[in-house]
Amino acid sequence: HLEFSLPEVKRGIFPMQVMGLLMRVMMPRNIIDWCIRGYSLSANKAKKWGLISKVVPKNKIDQEVKSWTKNVIENSPKAISLGLEAFENLIDQENNQKYLAKMLNKVLKSNDAKEGITAFKEKRRPKWKK
């Protein structure tokens, strides 16, 4: 039973850089909802939202990996390489990540982050100051 989680907001932090990467595969309203509420996603919901391509039973994973690999290696390595390079350049990922790192540092210095991390370590609910 696989789940995906973004619990940072429960610790006074925000998944800044993860959010930047998710923008490539998920709809913004789903990303924002997930980031600000910090819940877990089931594999089926993650597939529906575009986070993963396929849900496979545990006993079929090896078979699925072999099939996927076979499909990929049958195709042109140069075309794939150039296509992936083009994809990377569609969005200025480097500038996005620099900006998100700056914002993450800002939130990590906040009192909310200090309280959230302390509360997590002490296994209690955070006491946010308004």
Backbone as XML, in Angstrom:
<?xml version="1.0"?>
<chain id="A" units="angstrom">
  <residue number="1" name="HIS">
    <atom name="N" x="0.852" y="-1.179" z="0.000"/>
    <atom name="CA" x="0.000" y="0.000" z="0.000"/>
    <atom name="C" x="0.893" y="1.235" z="0.000"/>
  </residue>
  <residue number="2" name="LEU">
    <atom name="N" x="1.004" y="1.893" z="-1.141"/>
    <atom name="CA" x="1.883" y="3.042" z="-1.316"/>
    <atom name="C" x="1.102" y="4.339" z="-1.187"/>
  </residue>
  <residue number="3" name="GLU">
    <atom name="N" x="1.665" y="5.296" z="-0.444"/>
    <atom name="CA" x="1.068" y="6.620" z="-0.322"/>
    <atom name="C" x="2.148" y="7.671" z="-0.512"/>
  </residue>
  <residue number="4" name="PHE">
    <atom name="N" x="1.739" y="8.827" z="-0.991"/>
    <atom name="CA" x="2.619" y="9.971" z="-1.178"/>
    <atom name="C" x="2.153" y="11.050" z="-0.207"/>
  </residue>
  <residue number="5" name="SER">
    <atom name="N" x="3.113" y="11.738" z="0.423"/>
    <atom name="CA" x="2.736" y="12.704" z="1.439"/>
    <atom name="C" x="3.590" y="13.964" z="1.340"/>
  </residue>
  <residue number="6" name="LEU">
    <atom name="N" x="2.978" y="15.093" z="1.693"/>
    <atom name="CA" x="3.675" y="16.374" z="1.819"/>
    <atom name="C" x="3.356" y="16.947" z="3.204"/>
  </residue>
  <residue number="7" name="PRO">
    <atom name="N" x="3.983" y="16.415" z="4.254"/>
    <atom name="CA" x="3.645" y="16.844" z="5.615"/>
    <atom name="C" x="4.344" y="18.115" z="6.086"/>
  </residue>
  <residue number="8" name="GLU">
    <atom name="N" x="5.145" y="18.739" z="5.229"/>
    <atom name="CA" x="5.946" y="19.887" z="5.655"/>
    <atom name="C" x="5.130" y="20.967" z="6.354"/>
  </residue>
  <residue number="9" name="VAL">
    <atom name="N" x="3.953" y="21.302" z="5.812"/>
    <atom name="CA" x="3.150" y="22.393" z="6.356"/>
    <atom name="C" x="2.721" y="22.109" z="7.798"/>
  </residue>
  <residue number="10" name="LYS">
    <atom name="N" x="2.642" y="20.844" z="8.163"/>
    <atom name="CA" x="2.306" y="20.462" z="9.541"/>
    <atom name="C" x="3.481" y="20.725" z="10.486"/>
  </residue>
  <residue number="11" name="ARG">
    <atom name="N" x="4.661" y="20.996" z="9.914"/>
    <atom name="CA" x="5.868" y="21.262" z="10.696"/>
    <atom name="C" x="6.306" y="22.720" z="10.585"/>
  </residue>
  <residue number="12" name="GLY">
    <atom name="N" x="5.441" y="23.566" z="9.998"/>
    <atom name="CA" x="5.786" y="24.979" z="9.868"/>
    <atom name="C" x="6.675" y="25.273" z="8.672"/>
  </residue>
  <residue number="13" name="ILE">
    <atom name="N" x="6.736" y="24.347" z="7.736"/>
    <atom name="CA" x="7.575" y="24.486" z="6.543"/>
    <atom name="C" x="6.642" y="24.360" z="5.338"/>
  </residue>
  <residue number="14" name="PHE">
    <atom name="N" x="7.105" y="24.688" z="4.160"/>
    <atom name="CA" x="6.306" y="24.540" z="2.943"/>
    <atom name="C" x="7.158" y="23.800" z="1.916"/>
  </residue>
  <residue number="15" name="PRO">
    <atom name="N" x="6.595" y="22.842" z="1.180"/>
    <atom name="CA" x="7.386" y="22.059" z="0.214"/>
    <atom name="C" x="7.692" y="22.856" z="-1.058"/>
  </residue>
  <residue number="16" name="MET">
    <atom name="N" x="8.476" y="23.914" z="-0.898"/>
    <atom name="CA" x="8.747" y="24.855" z="-1.987"/>
    <atom name="C" x="9.310" y="24.168" z="-3.230"/>
  </residue>
  <residue number="17" name="GLN">
    <atom name="N" x="10.433" y="23.494" z="-3.078"/>
    <atom name="CA" x="11.106" y="22.943" z="-4.245"/>
    <atom name="C" x="10.350" y="21.748" z="-4.821"/>
  </residue>
  <residue number="18" name="VAL">
    <atom name="N" x="9.704" y="20.982" z="-3.979"/>
    <atom name="CA" x="8.865" y="19.887" z="-4.467"/>
    <atom name="C" x="7.730" y="20.471" z="-5.306"/>
  </residue>
  <residue number="19" name="MET">
    <atom name="N" x="7.135" y="21.558" z="-4.822"/>
    <atom name="CA" x="6.047" y="22.221" z="-5.546"/>
    <atom name="C" x="6.499" y="22.608" z="-6.956"/>
  </residue>
  <residue number="20" name="GLY">
    <atom name="N" x="7.707" y="23.132" z="-7.068"/>
    <atom name="CA" x="8.232" y="23.521" z="-8.371"/>
    <atom name="C" x="8.327" y="22.358" z="-9.340"/>
  </residue>
  <residue number="21" name="LEU">
    <atom name="N" x="8.722" y="21.204" z="-8.833"/>
    <atom name="CA" x="8.826" y="20.012" z="-9.684"/>
    <atom name="C" x="7.450" y="19.439" z="-10.012"/>
  </residue>
  <residue number="22" name="LEU">
    <atom name="N" x="6.538" y="19.491" z="-9.065"/>
    <atom name="CA" x="5.190" y="18.971" z="-9.301"/>
    <atom name="C" x="4.462" y="19.752" z="-10.392"/>
  </residue>
  <residue number="23" name="MET">
    <atom name="N" x="4.829" y="21.032" z="-10.561"/>
    <atom name="CA" x="4.171" y="21.874" z="-11.570"/>
    <atom name="C" x="4.291" y="21.289" z="-12.975"/>
  </residue>
  <residue number="24" name="ARG">
    <atom name="N" x="5.258" y="20.408" z="-13.173"/>
    <atom name="CA" x="5.451" y="19.809" z="-14.492"/>
    <atom name="C" x="4.480" y="18.668" z="-14.773"/>
  </residue>
  <residue number="25" name="VAL">
    <atom name="N" x="3.878" y="18.107" z="-13.732"/>
    <atom name="CA" x="3.061" y="16.903" z="-13.947"/>
    <atom name="C" x="1.644" y="16.985" z="-13.396"/>
  </residue>
  <residue number="26" name="MET">
    <atom name="N" x="1.381" y="17.952" z="-12.546"/>
    <atom name="CA" x="0.079" y="18.028" z="-11.899"/>
    <atom name="C" x="-0.580" y="19.379" z="-12.145"/>
  </residue>
  <residue number="27" name="MET">
    <atom name="N" x="-1.895" y="19.405" z="-11.977"/>
    <atom name="CA" x="-2.630" y="20.661" z="-12.104"/>
    <atom name="C" x="-2.348" y="21.545" z="-10.880"/>
  </residue>
  <residue number="28" name="PRO">
    <atom name="N" x="-2.122" y="22.839" z="-11.110"/>
    <atom name="CA" x="-1.793" y="23.746" z="-10.001"/>
    <atom name="C" x="-2.774" y="23.706" z="-8.832"/>
  </residue>
  <residue number="29" name="ARG">
    <atom name="N" x="-4.077" y="23.631" z="-9.074"/>
    <atom name="CA" x="-5.019" y="23.649" z="-7.946"/>
    <atom name="C" x="-4.855" y="22.411" z="-7.061"/>
  </residue>
  <residue number="30" name="ASN">
    <atom name="N" x="-4.503" y="21.258" z="-7.655"/>
    <atom name="CA" x="-4.260" y="20.059" z="-6.854"/>
    <atom name="C" x="-2.973" y="20.189" z="-6.054"/>
  </residue>
  <residue number="31" name="ILE">
    <atom name="N" x="-1.953" y="20.776" z="-6.670"/>
    <atom name="CA" x="-0.671" y="20.972" z="-5.983"/>
    <atom name="C" x="-0.861" y="21.881" z="-4.773"/>
  </residue>
  <residue number="32" name="ILE">
    <atom name="N" x="-1.501" y="23.019" z="-4.972"/>
    <atom name="CA" x="-1.699" y="23.974" z="-3.879"/>
    <atom name="C" x="-2.525" y="23.343" z="-2.760"/>
  </residue>
  <residue number="33" name="ASP">
    <atom name="N" x="-3.599" y="22.661" z="-3.107"/>
    <atom name="CA" x="-4.426" y="22.005" z="-2.092"/>
    <atom name="C" x="-3.596" y="21.017" z="-1.282"/>
  </residue>
  <residue number="34" name="TRP">
    <atom name="N" x="-2.815" y="20.205" z="-1.973"/>
    <atom name="CA" x="-1.988" y="19.186" z="-1.306"/>
    <atom name="C" x="-0.925" y="19.852" z="-0.426"/>
  </residue>
  <residue number="35" name="CYS">
    <atom name="N" x="-0.272" y="20.890" z="-0.954"/>
    <atom name="CA" x="0.784" y="21.575" z="-0.190"/>
    <atom name="C" x="0.244" y="22.264" z="1.059"/>
  </residue>
  <residue number="36" name="ILE">
    <atom name="N" x="-0.912" y="22.917" z="0.972"/>
    <atom name="CA" x="-1.390" y="23.684" z="2.132"/>
    <atom name="C" x="-2.147" y="22.831" z="3.140"/>
  </residue>
  <residue number="37" name="ARG">
    <atom name="N" x="-2.607" y="21.644" z="2.721"/>
    <atom name="CA" x="-3.324" y="20.773" z="3.658"/>
    <atom name="C" x="-2.467" y="19.625" z="4.176"/>
  </residue>
  <residue number="38" name="GLY">
    <atom name="N" x="-1.414" y="19.260" z="3.465"/>
    <atom name="CA" x="-0.441" y="18.296" z="3.957"/>
    <atom name="C" x="-0.929" y="16.873" z="4.142"/>
  </residue>
  <residue number="39" name="TYR">
    <atom name="N" x="-1.911" y="16.453" z="3.378"/>
    <atom name="CA" x="-2.443" y="15.093" z="3.522"/>
    <atom name="C" x="-1.650" y="14.093" z="2.682"/>
  </residue>
  <residue number="40" name="SER">
    <atom name="N" x="-2.008" y="12.810" z="2.831"/>
    <atom name="CA" x="-1.395" y="11.738" z="2.044"/>
    <atom name="C" x="-2.270" y="11.416" z="0.841"/>
  </residue>
  <residue number="41" name="LEU">
    <atom name="N" x="-1.623" y="11.039" z="-0.246"/>
    <atom name="CA" x="-2.333" y="10.616" z="-1.463"/>
    <atom name="C" x="-2.154" y="9.118" z="-1.643"/>
  </residue>
  <residue number="42" name="SER">
    <atom name="N" x="-3.222" y="8.424" z="-1.959"/>
    <atom name="CA" x="-3.119" y="7.010" z="-2.314"/>
    <atom name="C" x="-2.484" y="6.918" z="-3.702"/>
  </residue>
  <residue number="43" name="ALA">
    <atom name="N" x="-2.000" y="5.749" z="-4.050"/>
    <atom name="CA" x="-1.427" y="5.542" z="-5.381"/>
    <atom name="C" x="-2.469" y="5.814" z="-6.462"/>
  </residue>
  <residue number="44" name="ASN">
    <atom name="N" x="-3.720" y="5.408" z="-6.230"/>
    <atom name="CA" x="-4.758" y="5.632" z="-7.231"/>
    <atom name="C" x="-5.032" y="7.117" z="-7.448"/>
  </residue>
  <residue number="45" name="LYS">
    <atom name="N" x="-5.069" y="7.893" z="-6.366"/>
    <atom name="CA" x="-5.287" y="9.336" z="-6.501"/>
    <atom name="C" x="-4.068" y="9.987" z="-7.157"/>
  </residue>
  <residue number="46" name="ALA">
    <atom name="N" x="-2.875" y="9.516" z="-6.807"/>
    <atom name="CA" x="-1.651" y="10.043" z="-7.417"/>
    <atom name="C" x="-1.663" y="9.804" z="-8.927"/>
  </residue>
  <residue number="47" name="LYS">
    <atom name="N" x="-2.179" y="8.680" z="-9.357"/>
    <atom name="CA" x="-2.304" y="8.393" z="-10.790"/>
    <atom name="C" x="-3.328" y="9.324" z="-11.430"/>
  </residue>
  <residue number="48" name="LYS">
    <atom name="N" x="-4.464" y="9.471" z="-10.778"/>
    <atom name="CA" x="-5.518" y="10.349" z="-11.295"/>
    <atom name="C" x="-5.005" y="11.789" z="-11.455"/>
  </residue>
  <residue number="49" name="TRP">
    <atom name="N" x="-4.184" y="12.241" z="-10.531"/>
    <atom name="CA" x="-3.652" y="13.594" z="-10.547"/>
    <atom name="C" x="-2.427" y="13.753" z="-11.451"/>
  </residue>
  <residue number="50" name="GLY">
    <atom name="N" x="-1.911" y="12.660" z="-12.017"/>
    <atom name="CA" x="-0.777" y="12.738" z="-12.931"/>
    <atom name="C" x="0.583" y="12.631" z="-12.272"/>
  </residue>
  <residue number="51" name="LEU">
    <atom name="N" x="0.624" y="12.338" z="-10.972"/>
    <atom name="CA" x="1.908" y="12.214" z="-10.278"/>
    <atom name="C" x="2.641" y="10.946" z="-10.709"/>
  </residue>
  <residue number="52" name="ILE">
    <atom name="N" x="1.899" y="9.877" z="-10.943"/>
    <atom name="CA" x="2.484" y="8.625" z="-11.421"/>
    <atom name="C" x="1.731" y="8.174" z="-12.666"/>
  </residue>
  <residue number="53" name="SER">
    <atom name="N" x="2.363" y="7.336" z="-13.451"/>
    <atom name="CA" x="1.774" y="6.894" z="-14.717"/>
    <atom name="C" x="0.886" y="5.667" z="-14.582"/>
  </residue>
  <residue number="54" name="LYS">
    <atom name="N" x="1.234" y="4.813" z="-13.648"/>
    <atom name="CA" x="0.528" y="3.541" z="-13.577"/>
    <atom name="C" x="0.595" y="2.971" z="-12.163"/>
  </residue>
  <residue number="55" name="VAL">
    <atom name="N" x="-0.473" y="2.303" z="-11.759"/>
    <atom name="CA" x="-0.495" y="1.580" z="-10.486"/>
    <atom name="C" x="-0.398" y="0.097" z="-10.833"/>
  </residue>
  <residue number="56" name="VAL">
    <atom name="N" x="0.589" y="-0.566" z="-10.246"/>
    <atom name="CA" x="0.847" y="-1.968" z="-10.553"/>
    <atom name="C" x="0.866" y="-2.771" z="-9.253"/>
  </residue>
  <residue number="57" name="PRO">
    <atom name="N" x="0.221" y="-3.944" z="-9.234"/>
    <atom name="CA" x="0.305" y="-4.785" z="-8.037"/>
    <atom name="C" x="1.765" y="-5.141" z="-7.735"/>
  </residue>
  <residue number="58" name="LYS">
    <atom name="N" x="2.068" y="-5.263" z="-6.471"/>
    <atom name="CA" x="3.435" y="-5.519" z="-6.024"/>
    <atom name="C" x="4.070" y="-6.709" z="-6.756"/>
  </residue>
  <residue number="59" name="ASN">
    <atom name="N" x="3.301" y="-7.766" z="-6.972"/>
    <atom name="CA" x="3.857" y="-8.970" z="-7.595"/>
    <atom name="C" x="4.064" y="-8.819" z="-9.103"/>
  </residue>
  <residue number="60" name="LYS">
    <atom name="N" x="3.672" y="-7.682" z="-9.674"/>
    <atom name="CA" x="3.821" y="-7.449" z="-11.122"/>
    <atom name="C" x="4.843" y="-6.351" z="-11.434"/>
  </residue>
  <residue number="61" name="ILE">
    <atom name="N" x="5.505" y="-5.806" z="-10.414"/>
    <atom name="CA" x="6.422" y="-4.683" z="-10.624"/>
    <atom name="C" x="7.574" y="-5.061" z="-11.545"/>
  </residue>
  <residue number="62" name="ASP">
    <atom name="N" x="8.237" y="-6.189" z="-11.294"/>
    <atom name="CA" x="9.377" y="-6.593" z="-12.135"/>
    <atom name="C" x="8.960" y="-6.758" z="-13.587"/>
  </residue>
  <residue number="63" name="GLN">
    <atom name="N" x="7.835" y="-7.382" z="-13.802"/>
    <atom name="CA" x="7.311" y="-7.590" z="-15.158"/>
    <atom name="C" x="7.031" y="-6.249" z="-15.832"/>
  </residue>
  <residue number="64" name="GLU">
    <atom name="N" x="6.441" y="-5.312" z="-15.103"/>
    <atom name="CA" x="6.124" y="-3.991" z="-15.648"/>
    <atom name="C" x="7.389" y="-3.217" z="-15.990"/>
  </residue>
  <residue number="65" name="VAL">
    <atom name="N" x="8.410" y="-3.293" z="-15.130"/>
    <atom name="CA" x="9.676" y="-2.602" z="-15.385"/>
    <atom name="C" x="10.325" y="-3.152" z="-16.651"/>
  </residue>
  <residue number="66" name="LYS">
    <atom name="N" x="10.332" y="-4.473" z="-16.806"/>
    <atom name="CA" x="10.915" y="-5.090" z="-18.009"/>
    <atom name="C" x="10.170" y="-4.650" z="-19.265"/>
  </residue>
  <residue number="67" name="SER">
    <atom name="N" x="8.854" y="-4.609" z="-19.202"/>
    <atom name="CA" x="8.044" y="-4.202" z="-20.344"/>
    <atom name="C" x="8.313" y="-2.740" z="-20.702"/>
  </residue>
  <residue number="68" name="TRP">
    <atom name="N" x="8.338" y="-1.872" z="-19.700"/>
    <atom name="CA" x="8.593" y="-0.450" z="-19.921"/>
    <atom name="C" x="9.974" y="-0.258" z="-20.541"/>
  </residue>
  <residue number="69" name="THR">
    <atom name="N" x="10.979" y="-0.923" z="-19.973"/>
    <atom name="CA" x="12.348" y="-0.810" z="-20.468"/>
    <atom name="C" x="12.438" y="-1.284" z="-21.911"/>
  </residue>
  <residue number="70" name="LYS">
    <atom name="N" x="11.806" y="-2.397" z="-22.215"/>
    <atom name="CA" x="11.803" y="-2.941" z="-23.578"/>
    <atom name="C" x="11.209" y="-1.915" z="-24.547"/>
  </residue>
  <residue number="71" name="ASN">
    <atom name="N" x="10.088" y="-1.293" z="-24.171"/>
    <atom name="CA" x="9.466" y="-0.278" z="-25.026"/>
    <atom name="C" x="10.403" y="0.893" z="-25.283"/>
  </residue>
  <residue number="72" name="VAL">
    <atom name="N" x="11.102" y="1.346" z="-24.262"/>
    <atom name="CA" x="11.978" y="2.511" z="-24.394"/>
    <atom name="C" x="13.187" y="2.188" z="-25.262"/>
  </residue>
  <residue number="73" name="ILE">
    <atom name="N" x="13.850" y="1.064" z="-25.013"/>
    <atom name="CA" x="15.090" y="0.776" z="-25.751"/>
    <atom name="C" x="14.841" y="0.416" z="-27.213"/>
  </residue>
  <residue number="74" name="GLU">
    <atom name="N" x="13.611" y="0.189" z="-27.581"/>
    <atom name="CA" x="13.283" y="-0.044" z="-28.989"/>
    <atom name="C" x="13.277" y="1.261" z="-29.786"/>
  </residue>
  <residue number="75" name="ASN">
    <atom name="N" x="13.299" y="2.391" z="-29.100"/>
    <atom name="CA" x="13.195" y="3.692" z="-29.743"/>
    <atom name="C" x="14.558" y="4.359" z="-29.888"/>
  </residue>
  <residue number="76" name="SER">
    <atom name="N" x="14.602" y="5.423" z="-30.671"/>
    <atom name="CA" x="15.841" y="6.128" z="-30.974"/>
    <atom name="C" x="16.440" y="6.807" z="-29.742"/>
  </residue>
  <residue number="77" name="PRO">
    <atom name="N" x="17.657" y="6.393" z="-29.349"/>
    <atom name="CA" x="18.301" y="7.035" z="-28.191"/>
    <atom name="C" x="18.556" y="8.521" z="-28.427"/>
  </residue>
  <residue number="78" name="LYS">
    <atom name="N" x="18.940" y="8.893" z="-29.638"/>
    <atom name="CA" x="19.237" y="10.302" z="-29.935"/>
    <atom name="C" x="17.967" y="11.143" z="-29.864"/>
  </residue>
  <residue number="79" name="ALA">
    <atom name="N" x="16.879" y="10.631" z="-30.437"/>
    <atom name="CA" x="15.610" y="11.369" z="-30.395"/>
    <atom name="C" x="15.151" y="11.548" z="-28.950"/>
  </residue>
  <residue number="80" name="ILE">
    <atom name="N" x="15.279" y="10.503" z="-28.152"/>
    <atom name="CA" x="14.875" y="10.579" z="-26.744"/>
    <atom name="C" x="15.745" y="11.599" z="-26.011"/>
  </residue>
  <residue number="81" name="SER">
    <atom name="N" x="17.054" y="11.528" z="-26.220"/>
    <atom name="CA" x="17.987" y="12.432" z="-25.551"/>
    <atom name="C" x="17.687" y="13.890" z="-25.896"/>
  </residue>
  <residue number="82" name="LEU">
    <atom name="N" x="17.504" y="14.170" z="-27.185"/>
    <atom name="CA" x="17.216" y="15.544" z="-27.607"/>
    <atom name="C" x="15.834" y="15.997" z="-27.149"/>
  </residue>
  <residue number="83" name="GLY">
    <atom name="N" x="14.881" y="15.084" z="-27.156"/>
    <atom name="CA" x="13.544" y="15.418" z="-26.676"/>
    <atom name="C" x="13.544" y="15.762" z="-25.200"/>
  </residue>
  <residue number="84" name="LEU">
    <atom name="N" x="14.288" y="15.000" z="-24.401"/>
    <atom name="CA" x="14.383" y="15.287" z="-22.962"/>
    <atom name="C" x="15.118" y="16.597" z="-22.708"/>
  </residue>
  <residue number="85" name="GLU">
    <atom name="N" x="16.144" y="16.863" z="-23.510"/>
    <atom name="CA" x="16.851" y="18.143" z="-23.387"/>
    <atom name="C" x="15.904" y="19.305" z="-23.687"/>
  </residue>
  <residue number="86" name="ALA">
    <atom name="N" x="15.124" y="19.169" z="-24.745"/>
    <atom name="CA" x="14.150" y="20.209" z="-25.095"/>
    <atom name="C" x="13.137" y="20.397" z="-23.972"/>
  </residue>
  <residue number="87" name="PHE">
    <atom name="N" x="12.662" y="19.304" z="-23.413"/>
    <atom name="CA" x="11.695" y="19.366" z="-22.312"/>
    <atom name="C" x="12.276" y="20.131" z="-21.138"/>
  </residue>
  <residue number="88" name="GLU">
    <atom name="N" x="13.513" y="19.852" z="-20.785"/>
    <atom name="CA" x="14.174" y="20.533" z="-19.664"/>
    <atom name="C" x="14.273" y="22.028" z="-19.907"/>
  </residue>
  <residue number="89" name="ASN">
    <atom name="N" x="14.434" y="22.422" z="-21.153"/>
    <atom name="CA" x="14.608" y="23.840" z="-21.466"/>
    <atom name="C" x="13.301" y="24.593" z="-21.667"/>
  </residue>
  <residue number="90" name="LEU">
    <atom name="N" x="12.186" y="23.894" z="-21.678"/>
    <atom name="CA" x="10.898" y="24.577" z="-21.803"/>
    <atom name="C" x="10.612" y="25.456" z="-20.592"/>
  </residue>
  <residue number="91" name="ILE">
    <atom name="N" x="11.091" y="25.017" z="-19.451"/>
    <atom name="CA" x="10.919" y="25.770" z="-18.207"/>
    <atom name="C" x="12.316" y="26.031" z="-17.664"/>
  </residue>
  <residue number="92" name="ASP">
    <atom name="N" x="12.567" y="27.246" z="-17.245"/>
    <atom name="CA" x="13.871" y="27.575" z="-16.685"/>
    <atom name="C" x="13.951" y="27.008" z="-15.271"/>
  </residue>
  <residue number="93" name="GLN">
    <atom name="N" x="14.191" y="25.729" z="-15.193"/>
    <atom name="CA" x="14.189" y="25.006" z="-13.928"/>
    <atom name="C" x="15.230" y="25.557" z="-12.944"/>
  </residue>
  <residue number="94" name="GLU">
    <atom name="N" x="16.379" y="25.953" z="-13.461"/>
    <atom name="CA" x="17.432" y="26.455" z="-12.580"/>
    <atom name="C" x="16.990" y="27.717" z="-11.840"/>
  </residue>
  <residue number="95" name="ASN">
    <atom name="N" x="16.418" y="28.679" z="-12.566"/>
    <atom name="CA" x="15.933" y="29.898" z="-11.915"/>
    <atom name="C" x="14.778" y="29.599" z="-10.967"/>
  </residue>
  <residue number="96" name="ASN">
    <atom name="N" x="13.880" y="28.705" z="-11.370"/>
    <atom name="CA" x="12.766" y="28.326" z="-10.493"/>
    <atom name="C" x="13.287" y="27.741" z="-9.186"/>
  </residue>
  <residue number="97" name="GLN">
    <atom name="N" x="14.248" y="26.837" z="-9.276"/>
    <atom name="CA" x="14.769" y="26.194" z="-8.074"/>
    <atom name="C" x="15.536" y="27.172" z="-7.185"/>
  </residue>
  <residue number="98" name="LYS">
    <atom name="N" x="16.245" y="28.126" z="-7.795"/>
    <atom name="CA" x="16.949" y="29.150" z="-6.999"/>
    <atom name="C" x="15.941" y="29.990" z="-6.214"/>
  </residue>
  <residue number="99" name="TYR">
    <atom name="N" x="14.881" y="30.405" z="-6.895"/>
    <atom name="CA" x="13.839" y="31.198" z="-6.230"/>
    <atom name="C" x="13.172" y="30.397" z="-5.112"/>
  </residue>
  <residue number="100" name="LEU">
    <atom name="N" x="12.845" y="29.146" z="-5.399"/>
    <atom name="CA" x="12.178" y="28.316" z="-4.393"/>
    <atom name="C" x="13.103" y="28.013" z="-3.214"/>
  </residue>
  <residue number="101" name="ALA">
    <atom name="N" x="14.390" y="27.866" z="-3.455"/>
    <atom name="CA" x="15.358" y="27.666" z="-2.363"/>
    <atom name="C" x="15.397" y="28.903" z="-1.468"/>
  </residue>
  <residue number="102" name="LYS">
    <atom name="N" x="15.354" y="30.086" z="-2.088"/>
    <atom name="CA" x="15.327" y="31.346" z="-1.325"/>
    <atom name="C" x="14.073" y="31.408" z="-0.441"/>
  </residue>
  <residue number="103" name="MET">
    <atom name="N" x="12.931" y="31.039" z="-1.010"/>
    <atom name="CA" x="11.686" y="31.055" z="-0.251"/>
    <atom name="C" x="11.695" y="29.999" z="0.857"/>
  </residue>
  <residue number="104" name="LEU">
    <atom name="N" x="12.283" y="28.842" z="0.582"/>
    <atom name="CA" x="12.386" y="27.799" z="1.599"/>
    <atom name="C" x="13.236" y="28.287" z="2.766"/>
  </residue>
  <residue number="105" name="ASN">
    <atom name="N" x="14.363" y="28.937" z="2.476"/>
    <atom name="CA" x="15.211" y="29.485" z="3.544"/>
    <atom name="C" x="14.433" y="30.479" z="4.392"/>
  </residue>
  <residue number="106" name="LYS">
    <atom name="N" x="13.613" y="31.283" z="3.739"/>
    <atom name="CA" x="12.796" y="32.272" z="4.446"/>
    <atom name="C" x="11.838" y="31.582" z="5.426"/>
  </residue>
  <residue number="107" name="VAL">
    <atom name="N" x="11.165" y="30.550" z="4.961"/>
    <atom name="CA" x="10.207" y="29.849" z="5.830"/>
    <atom name="C" x="10.931" y="29.054" z="6.923"/>
  </residue>
  <residue number="108" name="LEU">
    <atom name="N" x="12.103" y="28.499" z="6.611"/>
    <atom name="CA" x="12.854" y="27.734" z="7.620"/>
    <atom name="C" x="13.317" y="28.608" z="8.785"/>
  </residue>
  <residue number="109" name="LYS">
    <atom name="N" x="13.491" y="29.901" z="8.536"/>
    <atom name="CA" x="13.914" y="30.834" z="9.584"/>
    <atom name="C" x="12.737" y="31.340" z="10.416"/>
  </residue>
  <residue number="110" name="SER">
    <atom name="N" x="11.537" y="30.960" z="10.033"/>
    <atom name="CA" x="10.354" y="31.473" z="10.727"/>
    <atom name="C" x="10.126" y="30.774" z="12.069"/>
  </residue>
  <residue number="111" name="ASN">
    <atom name="N" x="9.389" y="31.457" z="12.942"/>
    <atom name="CA" x="9.016" y="30.867" z="14.226"/>
    <atom name="C" x="8.121" y="29.648" z="14.031"/>
  </residue>
  <residue number="112" name="ASP">
    <atom name="N" x="7.294" y="29.668" z="12.992"/>
    <atom name="CA" x="6.428" y="28.521" z="12.719"/>
    <atom name="C" x="7.257" y="27.270" z="12.429"/>
  </residue>
  <residue number="113" name="ALA">
    <atom name="N" x="8.332" y="27.408" z="11.662"/>
    <atom name="CA" x="9.178" y="26.254" z="11.355"/>
    <atom name="C" x="9.839" y="25.727" z="12.627"/>
  </residue>
  <residue number="114" name="LYS">
    <atom name="N" x="10.329" y="26.644" z="13.450"/>
    <atom name="CA" x="10.964" y="26.211" z="14.706"/>
    <atom name="C" x="9.964" y="25.472" z="15.586"/>
  </residue>
  <residue number="115" name="GLU">
    <atom name="N" x="8.754" y="26.025" z="15.728"/>
    <atom name="CA" x="7.716" y="25.390" z="16.545"/>
    <atom name="C" x="7.281" y="24.060" z="15.931"/>
  </residue>
  <residue number="116" name="GLY">
    <atom name="N" x="7.098" y="24.020" z="14.624"/>
    <atom name="CA" x="6.646" y="22.794" z="13.969"/>
    <atom name="C" x="7.632" y="21.655" z="14.109"/>
  </residue>
  <residue number="117" name="ILE">
    <atom name="N" x="8.906" y="21.949" z="13.931"/>
    <atom name="CA" x="9.944" y="20.916" z="14.053"/>
    <atom name="C" x="10.061" y="20.457" z="15.503"/>
  </residue>
  <residue number="118" name="THR">
    <atom name="N" x="10.019" y="21.398" z="16.445"/>
    <atom name="CA" x="10.075" y="21.046" z="17.869"/>
    <atom name="C" x="8.881" y="20.172" z="18.248"/>
  </residue>
  <residue number="119" name="ALA">
    <atom name="N" x="7.689" y="20.564" z="17.821"/>
    <atom name="CA" x="6.476" y="19.788" z="18.134"/>
    <atom name="C" x="6.565" y="18.381" z="17.544"/>
  </residue>
  <residue number="120" name="PHE">
    <atom name="N" x="7.093" y="18.261" z="16.327"/>
    <atom name="CA" x="7.250" y="16.950" z="15.695"/>
    <atom name="C" x="8.188" y="16.076" z="16.521"/>
  </residue>
  <residue number="121" name="LYS">
    <atom name="N" x="9.323" y="16.641" z="16.929"/>
    <atom name="CA" x="10.294" y="15.888" z="17.739"/>
    <atom name="C" x="9.702" y="15.484" z="19.088"/>
  </residue>
  <residue number="122" name="GLU">
    <atom name="N" x="8.868" y="16.368" z="19.655"/>
    <atom name="CA" x="8.245" y="16.098" z="20.952"/>
    <atom name="C" x="6.937" y="15.315" z="20.826"/>
  </residue>
  <residue number="123" name="LYS">
    <atom name="N" x="6.581" y="14.940" z="19.589"/>
    <atom name="CA" x="5.367" y="14.145" z="19.311"/>
    <atom name="C" x="4.106" y="14.802" z="19.876"/>
  </residue>
  <residue number="124" name="ARG">
    <atom name="N" x="3.969" y="16.097" z="19.566"/>
    <atom name="CA" x="2.789" y="16.848" z="19.991"/>
    <atom name="C" x="2.319" y="17.720" z="18.842"/>
  </residue>
  <residue number="125" name="ARG">
    <atom name="N" x="1.142" y="18.278" z="18.983"/>
    <atom name="CA" x="0.613" y="19.206" z="17.971"/>
    <atom name="C" x="1.314" y="20.545" z="18.130"/>
  </residue>
  <residue number="126" name="PRO">
    <atom name="N" x="1.623" y="21.210" z="17.030"/>
    <atom name="CA" x="2.258" y="22.535" z="17.134"/>
    <atom name="C" x="1.275" y="23.569" z="17.688"/>
  </residue>
  <residue number="127" name="LYS">
    <atom name="N" x="1.833" y="24.553" z="18.364"/>
    <atom name="CA" x="1.039" y="25.673" z="18.873"/>
    <atom name="C" x="1.430" y="26.900" z="18.055"/>
  </residue>
  <residue number="128" name="TRP">
    <atom name="N" x="0.694" y="27.120" z="16.965"/>
    <atom name="CA" x="0.991" y="28.226" z="16.057"/>
    <atom name="C" x="0.612" y="29.550" z="16.714"/>
  </residue>
  <residue number="129" name="LYS">
    <atom name="N" x="1.459" y="30.552" z="16.537"/>
    <atom name="CA" x="1.139" y="31.893" z="17.016"/>
    <atom name="C" x="0.473" y="32.652" z="15.888"/>
  </residue>
  <residue number="130" name="LYS">
    <atom name="N" x="-0.590" y="33.349" z="16.203"/>
    <atom name="CA" x="-1.344" y="34.101" z="15.178"/>
    <atom name="C" x="-0.683" y="35.398" z="14.866"/>
  </residue>
</chain>
